[in-house]
Amino acid sequence: MNTDVATALRDVQKLIEDFDNLVRAVFSGERRGMKPRYTRIDLRPVKVKNQILIQIVTSDGKQDTTTNVLLENLALAELLNSGYANFLVEHRSGSMNVRVTKKHGALVQIMEGEKEQILTHDRAKSRLLGPHDPFLIEVGISDASGQIKPTRRDKYRQVEEFLRLLAPAVKNAIEAGHLARPSEERPLSIIDLGCGSAYLTFAAHQYFRSIGISVEVVGIDIREDSRARNCAIAERLGIRSTIDFRAEEIANTSINSADVVLALHACDTATDDALAWAVSHDAKLIFVAPCCHHDLQRQIIDIPDPWQIVARHGLMKERLADLLTDSFRAQILKMVGYRAEVIEFVGGESTPRNLMIRAVKTRAVPSKSEVERYTEMAKLWNVKPALADRLGIKDK
């Protein structure tokens, strides 16, 4: 049903303050024209030393921080009005879902159904993809008994961290209306451009199937041996009807559309090819983890003031060019209707290539100042980013 935002948030507040029945509450998404401090807030009642407190888990896209407070110290009204667009409150007898629209109205969905209130403070860490999943056993991350092999723990951690970024982004995009709700007739379509060994391609497929979301996944890689290997694994797992692999160049793939585009550790301008494909084919969600960067490093010749003190050192010039490359990519995505952010993929102890660009298509028209920032930066360094070239963006 439709209502005004103030009324909807008052109802949300009443449900949260009903300690005896509250199961959990989640705030996520950005209200139009507002920027919350955190990307997501989770609330739930917990029992600590015979006292009921509210556990607050805040996420900034990189890490979660947990605190426990008394209800009177929660500043709930302030949190509710800090810019979030999506509110989910679950209680013992059902749930309420509120979405603030672009026109500053509120869409409210109420569902009935019993839910369990769990007050324990410490919970065993849940895994989005359990070690016993047949895919993990098949590719050798887990042993035959479903235990993670000691030598493959970093790979398993990478899979888990990737899913922890992908899963809420898909959920939030569906709740915000940026992504159609998947169904058997219209499954969630995912394409992995430059999939290689396809660990994360398979992981995305297995995870969404495990939670009951219909999905179709395609992995693209130029190497025929990768295609043959990955198809053979899918065949042994019995999932060939919903996952496929093709030996094609990213820029010339025969796939015509996808809801979610992945490009994880594609080398140099292959990342730009993937981003250009995603933009040109109206992808709703994009996840890229760039690998090596050479394009701008070759273009940067005359170092502008006062950056000589950084760029006179070869290693620092290389890292500066890396940062410039991904900054340009994120800015260009903003200019073509995406909300883009740069986040940490996995910790640097697992891989030095741990930066990820995450973008959701909002179709927002960029402000004049955003376009000017891009133009000024390109002129300052006298460069033409490969993504701008792929998308036909001209310097003004």
Buried (B, 14 or more C-beta within 10 A) or exposed (E): EEBEBEEBBEBBBEBBEEEEBBBBBBBBBBBEEEEBEBBBBBBBBBEEEEEBBBBBBBBEBEEEEEEEEEBEEBEBEEBBEBBBBBBBBBBBEBBBBBBBBEEEEBBBEEEEEEBEBEEEEEEEEEBBBEBEBBBBBBBEBBBEEEEBBEEBEBBBBBBBBBBBBBBBBBBBBBBBEBBEEBEEEEBBBBBBBBBBBBBBBBBBBBBBBEEEBBBBBBBBBBEEEBBEBBBEBBEEBEBBEBBBBBBBEBBEBEBEEBBBBBBBBBEBBBBBBBBBBBBEBEBBBBBBBBBBBBBBBEBBEEBEEEBEEEBEEEEEBBEBBBEBBBBBBBBBBBBBBBBBBBBBBBBEEBBEBBBBBBBBBBEEEBEEEBBEBBBEBBEEBEBBBBBBBBBEBEEE
